Amino acid sequence: MAKAAAKTNAASASVERRPALAGRALSAPGVKVEILPPAERISLRAPEASLAALSKALGVTLPTKPKSSATKGGRTALWLGPDEWLIIDESGNDPLADCAKVSALHSAVGISHRNVAISVNGPAAAVTVNSGCPQDLSLEAFPVEAASRTILGKSEIVLLRTAADAFRVECWRSFSDYVFTFLSEAASDAAN
């Protein structure tokens, strides 16, 4: 009887899942680096013939041009390749469930717990990100809403320009400490 009670108590104990690096932030003159709140994310693959049905289900038009993104109602679709998108939902809705209703050919995989998002904003944001990213981040070459899979230092990232002086950096959870530390050090250097 005691064993059964112990099992019941252990099973009813709740586990709190905390986001990676929750609450970490760094402010330096001209730039702020901080961890963004958790979001729902999917990796979406689909042929061109399925885009209309998927766009309708997701409530945002899937972009079809390189380095582009589209945002509507707290949901952002980032073009990563000719048949690949990263969908980020910050409004608490489930894009995976929305895609499950679509019969058109596609593959949607939930990656919400795999990724961590880091915000880099301020007048020195582009200099901070460029300290480890080889892309030209001038506004002419990488305008607002531009998106790209690229690298930062030794880590793969997905980069989205959210404003003239702001970026969203998406990286895998296992690399998040490295990416946050890299950006924090770059922000401190950019301030000098």
Secondary structure, 3 states (H helix, E strand, C coil): CHHHHHHHHHHHCCCCCCCCCCCCEEEECCEEEEECCCCEEEEEECCHHHHHHHHHHHCCCCCCCCCCEEEECCEEEEEEECCEEEEEECCCCCHHHHHHCCCCCCEEEECCCCEEEEEEECCCHHHHHHCCCCCCCCCCCCCCCCEEEEEECCEEEEEEEEECCEEEEEEEHHHHHHHHHHHHHHHHHHHC
